[in-house]
Amino acid sequence: MPKPLPALAAAIVIALAAASPAWPQAAKGQSQPPDTMAAMQKAQEAHIRGDNLTSLEALFQATQGVWTFSPLGIRNAAFVLEEPEYFSTYKPKVGENFTSSELLIFYCEPIGFTQRLGPDGTYTNSLSWSFEILDAAGKTIGGGNNIGPFEHSGYRTFITEKMLTMTINMSQFPPGSYILQITMIDNLDPTKSVTVQKPFNLVAQ
């Protein structure tokens, strides 16, 4: 069983974007999405005639349709210099080298997560994650499980923008090459999960 790391903080910030409507057989826990192909065709036709606001609205509907049937994914996974205040305002760290006094701050943007529509017309989403620190041989030497849930509810517009950050203290680990392995789980549909790895090095100060 992995020993817990010396210090851990996890944070989530939610930002809003996107659209609404409904159609057949969504994935488990999902609200019903709009007719994706019809929405794409409507967007194209509106764009051709110069009605770009209608085209954008149809594209929002098409995005919801595709999203609802998508597996859970992660975009823009990166080590960053500090926890960003807003979605996509992160400052990437250059390179993979850290001193033992530096904090590992991991940033990512989950996509394809379940958004459940309630009877009051508002959505809910909920994610959790775990992490492992692997050494150069791939052996787990630390980690943390069931971090979360990070839940957002009460919003009325289907969202596409969400970020998660995790801060890890590596001060008690010796110099060497390591891998941070993150596994994210959709709490509203446990069949949805995704794992990403980020290599990094601890170097002598």
Helices and strands as residue ranges (DSSP letters): E 7-14, H 36-48, H 52-68, E 73-79, E 97-99, E 103-111, E 116-117, E 123-135, E 140-155, E 162-169, E 176-186, E 193-203
